[in-house]
Amino acid sequence: MRFIMELMSYAHYLLEVSVSMVPNQIVASRGYTKHKAIIVGHQVRLVKLFHGFADHISKSQVELALIFVRLIYECTIKLEYLFAAKRPSFSNYVFTSYRAEKEILQNLYHIKKQRPLMNIEKVIIKKIKNRLRKDKISLKRLFANKNWKLDGKDFKQILNSLNKEIDYPFLFGQGSSFIHGDWYEMSIYNIKKRGRYYVPNLEFSAPDPRITLPITVAVLQITSDFVKWSNSDPDNYFCPIVNGLLNKSKFLYEEYCNNKYKDV
């Protein structure tokens, strides 16, 4: 694990470098267009999620690190989907991000019929309307919408479009256990069986490579793809470094699973 923590630290450094690279001087001084910024924003989110994951791994807090697993995988899958997406997909991404705001506005308008709104409630409405105005989304269109999935696809359908449907139970299904805290997660990490009864387990559990290496592989792969998408490595200097670490991570994981794997 000491070696793997060094590997993860290097991977995190490469992640940060990837979002700092730009294709040309114009983008460096001006910035990205809104649609491209959506992809860049996902890559930045990935940097922060992987930082949180690695931080809890380093502290031997696997229960907290596992919460980041599905979030990281979802981010990499969305990035992979958006790399090949057309312009309408990015507009749809922005629009479908306002589901919670629609419900907040509906609730506040209902409250307004019952009593005068408090100042904080008025501020909330004003802020949401300002954001909608900036994104050129009308209240009529917002309230009429009933499909809040990206391009009308749920996460399983997005995986299907990428020919990765087999990943669904592993990435999304099992990952839900650690986010929502179902019996599977509870019985492994938060309680201990003592005879016929159970007692609290307040100790954190130590991680092992079965958790850290697949995440590192996924992050490095999408980092390589991100740099290719952004055309920010024209001399092909950075990508070989990423791919070299990616191949080492894959090899290490295969060796670990083949020779040292033990079921929990």
Secondary structure as the mmCIF struct_conf table of DSSP 4:
data_model
#
loop_
_struct_conf.conf_type_id
_struct_conf.id
_struct_conf.beg_label_comp_id
_struct_conf.beg_label_asym_id
_struct_conf.beg_label_seq_id
_struct_conf.end_label_comp_id
_struct_conf.end_label_asym_id
_struct_conf.end_label_seq_id
HELX_RH_AL_P HELX_RH_AL_P1 ARG A 2 SER A 20
BEND BEND1 PRO A 23 ASN A 24
HELX_RH_AL_P HELX_RH_AL_P2 GLN A 25 ARG A 30
HELX_RH_AL_P HELX_RH_AL_P3 LYS A 34 SER A 58
TURN_TY1_P TURN_TY1_P1 LYS A 59 SER A 60
HELX_RH_AL_P HELX_RH_AL_P4 VAL A 62 PHE A 83
TURN_TY1_P TURN_TY1_P2 ALA A 84 ALA A 84
HELX_RH_AL_P HELX_RH_AL_P5 ARG A 87 PHE A 95
HELX_RH_3T_P HELX_RH_3T_P1 THR A 96 TYR A 98
HELX_RH_AL_P HELX_RH_AL_P6 ARG A 99 GLN A 114
BEND BEND2 ARG A 115 ARG A 115
HELX_LH_PP_P HELX_LH_PP_P1 PRO A 116 MET A 118
HELX_RH_AL_P HELX_RH_AL_P7 ASN A 119 LYS A 134
TURN_TY1_P TURN_TY1_P3 ASP A 135 LYS A 136
HELX_RH_AL_P HELX_RH_AL_P8 LEU A 139 ALA A 144
BEND BEND3 LYS A 149 LYS A 149
HELX_RH_3T_P HELX_RH_3T_P2 LEU A 150 GLY A 152
HELX_RH_AL_P HELX_RH_AL_P9 PHE A 155 SER A 161
TURN_TY1_P TURN_TY1_P4 LEU A 162 ASN A 163
HELX_RH_3T_P HELX_RH_3T_P3 GLU A 165 ASP A 167
HELX_RH_AL_P HELX_RH_AL_P10 TYR A 168 TYR A 168
HELX_RH_PI_P HELX_RH_PI_P1 PRO A 169 GLY A 173
HELX_RH_AL_P HELX_RH_AL_P11 GLN A 174 HIS A 180
TURN_TY1_P TURN_TY1_P5 GLY A 181 GLY A 181
HELX_RH_AL_P HELX_RH_AL_P12 TRP A 183 GLU A 185
HELX_RH_PI_P HELX_RH_PI_P2 MET A 186 ASN A 190
STRN STRN1 ILE A 191 ARG A 194
TURN_TY1_P TURN_TY1_P6 GLY A 195 ARG A 196
STRN STRN2 TYR A 197 PRO A 200
BEND BEND4 GLU A 203 GLU A 203
HELX_LH_PP_P HELX_LH_PP_P2 PHE A 204 PRO A 207
HELX_RH_AL_P HELX_RH_AL_P13 PRO A 209 SER A 230
TURN_TY1_P TURN_TY1_P7 ASN A 231 ASN A 231
TURN_TY1_P TURN_TY1_P8 PRO A 234 ASP A 235
BEND BEND5 ASN A 236 ASN A 236
HELX_RH_AL_P HELX_RH_AL_P14 PHE A 238 LYS A 260
#
